Amino acid sequence: MWIVGLVLVALGVAGFLMAQRTRARRHAMIAAETLPIAELEEHRRTLADLGTVGGFRKVCEVVGAAHPHPDGPLRAPQSGVECVWYRQTVVHKYSEQYRDSDGDWRRREQNDTVLDDTSRQGYALVDDSGIIGVDPNGVAPDRPEKVHENFVPGGQGPSGGGFFSGGSQSLGMTYTEWVIRPGQQLYILGEVHDRIGPLVIGKPESSSEPFIVSTRSEEELKASAAGAQRWWAWGGSAVAVLGIVLVVVGLL
């Protein structure tokens, strides 16, 4: 019993840490300014006029519409949807044999992700005052649009047949895709810089600063974070207390 208690205590600590992380992200959104792109460009020009080229840094929020890279929009590989960003996954679904607690053979379904691919090409954000580059840095945006999901039954196991090692049977593949379309309104919290010349917003150099790209508004994100923070804090505390009780009882 005390071993179960220790596991619950560990889960409670993990919940507390998640609450702290969510709180930090929410406070970062509260603290950051939402600035028009023209104002950021004005600050960059002022530094350039003073002889500081490529040295502009500003952690802030920018809101605007997604705009394709100068090379043109992307095409999502599975659906062909025009986009500025995509993520695609392929999940292999199969069933496998196992013995239950009575020693009887049974079957259960399992999933194995065989592909999880995200576009790396940058894009831009446009507001009423200007345009700024976006470096996604491999970070998936919050709440992208799901444009494709298709389960294809059958398929082949790793050995090339419908059945493979251990009596497992391939059931099929699920193909799923998410995108950010051109024109999608985005909220971005990150670091604006001019290291490559034009202004770009991307992941901050400091690991303590969050990088958020979302199709939700700042108000929606802060409300969601406040709810998640309470859930992790209360749930983690309850689980930790139960774990401590089980440890004490188990050691008596």
DAJO-V208054 format. One record per backbone hydrogen bond with DSSP energy under -1.0 kcal/mol. CO is the residue of the C=O (numbers start at 1). NH is the residue of the N-H. E is the energy in kcal/mol with one decimal. If there is no record, write none. Layout:
co: (CO	CO)
nh: (NH	NH)
e: (E	E)
This chain:
co: (1	2	3	4	5	6	7	8	9	10	11	12	13	14	15	16	17	18	19	20	21	22	23	24	25	26	27	28	33	36	37	38	39	40	41	42	43	44	45	46	47	48	58	60	61	62	64	65	66	67	69	74	76	81	83	85	86	87	88	89	90	90	91	92	93	93	94	95	96	98	100	104	106	108	110	112	115	117	123	124	125	126	130	132	133	134	136	142	145	148	150	152	157	161	162	168	169	171	172	173	174	175	176	177	177	178	179	180	180	181	184	186	187	188	189	190	191	192	193	194	199	200	201	202	206	212	213	214	217	218	219	220	221	222	223	224	225	226	227	228	229	230	231	232	233	234	235	236	237	238	239	240	241	242	243	244	245	246	247)
nh: (5	6	7	8	9	10	11	12	13	14	15	16	17	18	19	20	21	22	23	24	25	26	27	28	29	30	31	32	61	40	41	42	43	44	45	46	47	48	49	50	52	51	192	190	35	188	186	126	183	124	72	83	80	76	74	180	119	178	117	176	114	115	174	112	171	172	110	169	108	106	103	100	98	96	94	92	90	88	134	67	132	65	127	125	201	123	139	215	179	177	175	173	160	157	170	164	95	154	93	152	91	150	89	147	148	87	145	84	85	184	66	64	214	62	212	60	202	58	200	197	133	193	135	191	209	189	142	187	221	222	223	224	225	226	227	228	229	230	231	232	233	234	235	236	237	238	239	240	241	242	243	244	245	246	247	248	249	250	251)
e: (-2.0	-2.1	-2.0	-2.3	-2.3	-2.3	-2.2	-2.4	-2.3	-2.2	-2.3	-2.1	-2.4	-2.2	-2.1	-2.1	-2.3	-2.6	-2.3	-2.2	-2.0	-2.2	-2.6	-2.0	-1.8	-2.0	-2.5	-1.9	-3.5	-1.5	-2.4	-2.0	-2.0	-2.1	-2.4	-2.1	-2.0	-2.2	-2.7	-1.2	-2.7	-1.5	-3.3	-2.1	-2.3	-2.3	-3.2	-2.4	-3.1	-2.8	-2.7	-2.2	-2.4	-2.7	-3.0	-2.0	-2.5	-2.5	-2.7	-2.2	-2.4	-1.5	-2.6	-2.4	-2.6	-1.6	-3.5	-2.8	-2.0	-3.1	-2.0	-2.5	-2.4	-2.5	-2.5	-3.3	-2.2	-2.7	-3.3	-2.7	-2.3	-2.9	-2.1	-2.9	-2.8	-1.7	-2.6	-1.9	-2.6	-2.5	-3.1	-2.3	-2.3	-3.7	-3.6	-2.5	-2.6	-2.4	-2.9	-3.5	-2.3	-2.6	-2.4	-2.0	-1.5	-2.2	-2.1	-3.1	-1.0	-1.9	-2.4	-1.8	-2.5	-2.5	-2.3	-2.2	-1.9	-1.7	-2.3	-1.4	-2.4	-2.6	-2.3	-2.5	-1.5	-2.5	-3.5	-2.8	-2.3	-2.6	-2.1	-2.2	-2.6	-2.3	-1.9	-2.5	-2.5	-2.0	-2.3	-2.8	-2.4	-2.9	-2.6	-2.3	-2.1	-2.5	-2.4	-2.4	-2.5	-2.3	-2.3	-2.4	-2.2	-2.2	-2.3	-2.5	-2.7	-2.5	-1.6)
